[in-house]
Amino acid sequence: MSLEVRVGPAAGSVTLAGVELPTRWSSHPVVVAENVRRGWDATHVWFDDGALVARLRWRARTDGDPVDVPFAVEHDAAGVSLLAVGAPGPAARLLLDADAALRGGGGSLGPVTRTSVPRGTREVLARLAASEALPVPAPFDRPPTGEWDWLGTTEPPPTRPGEEHVVELDRDADRAELAACLAVAHPHGELAPDEPRSRWWGWRDDDGVLRGVVGASRRVPGQPWVLGSIGTDPAWRGRGVAAATTAVATRAGLAEAPLVTLGMYADNDTARRLYRRLGYETAQEFESWRP
């Protein structure tokens, strides 16, 4: 991790499960970006110099436009999630020790419905458990369902060719056109056009047809943005559409907040090269699991 960021709570002032985190973790970009959205509800937190693990309740979403009503995370009354940042070896050690401690007190890590941990954690966890004759805690006895990278930037990107084609879209007036473009350009994008507080940009060709889009989730005004549903019509790829739209959206985000973030699938090398050119750095490589 090389991305340095100081936003939201002052370094050393982030508290999870009643525990004040040391600067190493309170200033980690993922912790900073997620904690300021006030979506975390931690039951336990474990950390050392190498990793931090948080056991989180999933809270009901509060989807409203009033600025004093932040978004929370998805609701899942049936279980908890586990989030870890840092290195895979220390994260595996913390998870194994936490599971043993909770089981020793009559509890458990679960039921765990989602996990996002440093990439490679499962492999180390399996070796540690085997060497110590301990069970691998569920769901880490199952392979991850996805691998992705968490990226962020604090610096405005340079101007990209084609930015003159980029316009900010009206989330209401342009919704049908935006949805139609996404259906072709990025049908599985997680950010939806109707998400409250989101902003959207599009790249229009000379005939005014929308050929690419990028959205920004702004869950808490003034705090880090998350770009999402970045897509280009397949027939228009390779023309700088995504670079231009992402550059414009990133600059808009940094005008409002000190950090802009995004997630990308780990095997998408084309996207990685694009984001690198725009100044994004990888703050955490994740492997995730969900049913």
C-alpha positions in Angstrom: 0.0 0.0 0.0 1.5 3.3 -1.1 -1.6 5.5 -1.2 -1.5 8.0 1.7 -4.7 9.7 2.7 -5.9 11.7 5.6 -9.6 12.3 5.4 -12.6 11.9 7.7 -11.6 11.2 11.3 -8.1 12.3 12.3 -5.5 9.6 12.3 -5.8 7.6 15.5 -9.4 8.5 16.2 -11.3 5.7 14.4 -13.1 3.5 16.9 -14.4 0.1 16.0 -16.2 -2.2 18.6 -15.2 0.3 21.3 -11.5 0.0 20.4 -9.5 3.0 19.2 -7.4 2.0 16.2 -3.7 2.8 16.0 -2.7 5.3 13.2 -1.5 2.4 11.0 -5.1 1.2 10.6 -7.1 4.4 11.2 -5.3 6.0 8.3 -5.5 2.9 5.9 -7.4 4.2 2.8 -10.0 1.4 2.9 -10.7 2.0 6.6 -10.8 5.8 6.1 -13.1 5.5 3.1 -15.5 3.0 4.6 -15.6 4.3 8.1 -16.6 7.9 7.1 -19.7 6.5 5.4 -20.9 5.4 8.9 -22.0 2.1 7.5 -19.9 0.0 9.8 -21.4 -1.6 12.9 -18.5 -3.7 14.3 -19.0 -6.4 17.0 -15.3 -7.2 17.2 -12.0 -6.0 15.9 -8.6 -7.7 16.0 -5.3 -6.2 14.7 -1.6 -6.3 14.9 1.2 -4.7 12.9 0.4 -6.8 9.8 -3.4 -6.8 9.5 -6.7 -5.7 10.8 -9.9 -7.8 10.9 -13.4 -6.4 11.6 -16.5 -8.5 12.3 -19.4 -6.4 11.1 -23.1 -6.5 11.4 -25.0 -5.7 8.1 -27.2 -2.7 8.7 -30.4 -1.8 7.0 -30.0 0.6 4.1 -31.1 4.2 4.6 -31.7 5.2 1.1 -32.7 8.9 1.2 -31.6 12.1 -0.4 -31.5 14.3 2.8 -27.9 15.1 3.5 -28.2 14.0 7.1 -29.3 10.5 6.2 -26.2 8.5 5.1 -26.3 5.2 3.3 -25.5 2.1 5.3 -24.6 -1.2 3.9 -27.0 -4.0 2.7 -29.2 -5.5 5.3 -28.7 -9.2 6.1 -30.3 -10.1 9.4 -29.0 -13.7 9.1 -25.4 -13.1 9.7 -22.3 -10.9 9.8 -19.5 -10.0 7.4 -15.7 -10.1 7.9 -13.5 -7.5 6.4 -9.7 -7.6 6.7 -7.0 -5.3 5.4 -3.2 -5.6 5.4 -1.2 -8.7 4.5 -2.6 -12.2 4.0 -0.3 -14.0 6.5 -1.2 -11.8 9.5 -4.8 -11.7 8.4 -5.0 -15.5 8.4 -3.3 -15.6 11.9 -5.8 -13.1 13.3 -8.8 -15.0 11.8 -7.6 -18.3 13.2 -6.9 -16.9 16.7 -10.2 -15.0 16.7 -12.2 -18.1 15.8 -10.5 -20.2 18.5 -11.1 -17.5 21.1 -14.7 -17.0 20.2 -15.4 -20.8 20.2 -13.6 -21.0 23.5 -16.1 -18.6 24.9 -19.1 -20.4 23.5 -19.4 -18.1 20.4 -18.2 -18.2 16.8 -17.1 -16.0 14.0 -20.4 -16.6 12.2 -22.8 -17.0 10.7 -20.7 -15.3 8.2 -22.5 -14.2 5.0 -19.8 -12.2 3.3 -16.0 -11.8 3.5 -13.4 -9.6 1.9 -9.9 -10.3 3.0 -6.4 -9.8 1.6 -5.8 -12.0 -1.4 -4.0 -15.2 -0.4 -5.5 -15.3 3.1 -7.3 -18.6 2.5 -4.2 -20.3 1.3 -2.2 -19.3 4.4 -5.2 -20.0 6.7 -5.4 -23.6 5.4 -1.7 -24.2 6.1 -1.8 -22.7 9.6 -4.9 -24.7 10.5 -3.4 -28.0 9.2 -0.1 -27.4 11.1 -2.0 -26.7 14.3 -4.7 -29.3 13.9 -7.4 -26.7 14.0 -10.5 -26.5 11.8 -10.6 -23.9 9.1 -13.4 -21.5 10.1 -16.3 -21.2 7.7 -16.6 -19.9 5.1 -12.8 -19.9 4.6 -13.0 -23.6 3.9 -14.6 -22.6 0.5 -12.8 -20.9 -2.4 -13.4 -17.2 -2.9 -16.2 -16.2 -5.3 -14.3 -13.1 -6.6 -10.9 -11.4 -6.6 -10.7 -7.6 -6.9 -8.6 -4.6 -6.2 -9.4 -1.5 -4.2 -7.9 1.6 -5.9 -7.9 5.3 -4.9 -6.4 8.6 -5.9 -6.0 12.0 -4.2 -4.5 13.8 -7.2 -6.6 15.1 -10.2 -5.7 13.2 -13.4 -4.2 14.9 -16.5 -6.6 16.0 -19.2 -7.4 13.1 -21.6 -8.2 13.2 -25.3 -11.9 13.2 -26.0 -13.0 15.0 -22.8 -14.8 17.5 -25.0 -17.3 14.6 -25.6 -18.0 14.1 -21.9 -21.1 15.7 -20.3 -22.7 15.3 -16.9 -26.0 13.4 -17.2 -29.2 14.3 -15.5 -30.0 11.3 -13.3 -33.8 11.8 -13.9 -34.1 13.2 -17.4 -31.4 10.9 -18.9 -32.2 7.8 -16.9 -33.7 5.7 -19.7 -30.8 6.5 -22.0 -28.2 5.9 -19.3 -29.8 2.5 -18.5 -29.8 1.6 -22.1 -26.1 2.4 -22.5 -25.3 0.5 -19.3 -27.2 -2.6 -20.6 -24.7 -2.7 -23.5 -21.6 -1.2 -22.0 -21.6 -2.7 -18.4 -24.8 -4.9 -17.8 -23.5 -6.1 -14.5 -22.4 -2.8 -13.0 -23.2 -2.6 -9.3 -24.0 1.1 -9.2 -27.6 1.7 -10.4 -28.7 4.9 -12.1 -31.5 5.4 -9.5 -29.1 5.4 -6.5 -29.8 8.5 -4.5 -27.0 11.1 -4.5 -25.2 9.4 -7.4 -23.8 11.5 -10.2 -23.2 10.3 -13.8 -21.2 11.3 -16.8 -21.5 10.1 -20.4 -19.4 10.3 -23.6 -21.5 11.3 -26.6 -20.4 10.8 -30.2 -20.8 13.5 -32.8 -24.4 12.5 -33.3 -25.1 12.9 -29.6 -25.4 9.1 -29.0 -24.2 7.9 -25.6 -21.3 5.5 -26.0 -19.9 5.3 -22.5 -20.8 6.2 -18.9 -19.3 6.4 -15.4 -21.2 6.8 -12.1 -20.2 8.1 -8.7 -21.7 7.0 -5.4 -21.6 10.0 -3.0 -23.1 8.4 0.1 -22.0 11.1 2.5 -21.5 14.6 1.2 -17.9 15.8 1.4 -16.5 12.4 1.9 -14.8 9.9 -0.5 -16.5 9.1 -3.7 -16.8 5.6 -5.2 -16.8 5.4 -9.0 -18.8 2.5 -10.4 -20.5 1.1 -13.4 -17.7 2.3 -15.7 -18.5 1.1 -19.2 -18.1 1.7 -22.9 -20.1 0.3 -25.8 -18.1 -2.6 -27.1 -18.1 -1.2 -30.6 -16.4 2.0 -29.2 -13.7 0.5 -27.0 -10.1 1.5 -27.7 -11.0 5.1 -28.4 -10.3 6.6 -25.0 -14.0 6.8 -24.0 -13.5 5.3 -20.5 -10.3 7.3 -19.9 -12.0 10.6 -20.7 -15.2 9.9 -18.7 -13.3 8.5 -15.7 -10.9 11.5 -15.7 -13.7 14.0 -15.7 -15.6 12.2 -12.9 -12.4 11.8 -10.9 -11.7 15.5 -11.0 -15.3 16.3 -10.0 -14.9 14.0 -7.1 -11.7 15.5 -5.9 -13.3 19.0 -6.1 -15.8 17.8 -3.5 -13.7 15.3 -1.4 -10.1 14.5 -0.9 -10.3 10.9 -2.1 -11.9 9.1 -5.0 -12.0 5.3 -5.0 -13.1 2.4 -7.2 -13.0 -1.3 -7.3 -12.0 -3.5 -10.3 -11.8 -7.2 -11.0 -8.3 -8.5 -10.5 -8.0 -10.1 -13.9 -9.0 -6.9 -15.8 -5.5 -5.8 -16.8 -6.9 -3.3 -19.4 -8.8 -1.4 -16.8 -5.8 -1.5 -14.4 -3.6 0.1 -17.0 -6.2 2.8 -17.6 -6.6 3.6 -13.9 -2.9 3.7 -13.4 -2.6 6.3 -16.2 -5.2 8.4 -14.3 -3.2 8.2 -11.1 -5.0 5.5 -9.2 -3.0 3.4 -6.8 -3.9 0.0 -5.4 -4.5 0.2 -1.6 -5.7 -3.4 -1.1 -6.0 -6.6 -3.1 -9.0 -8.6 -2.0 -10.5 -12.0 -2.3 -14.2 -12.1 -1.5 -16.8 -14.7 -0.8 -20.6 -14.5 -0.7 -23.2 -17.3 -1.2 
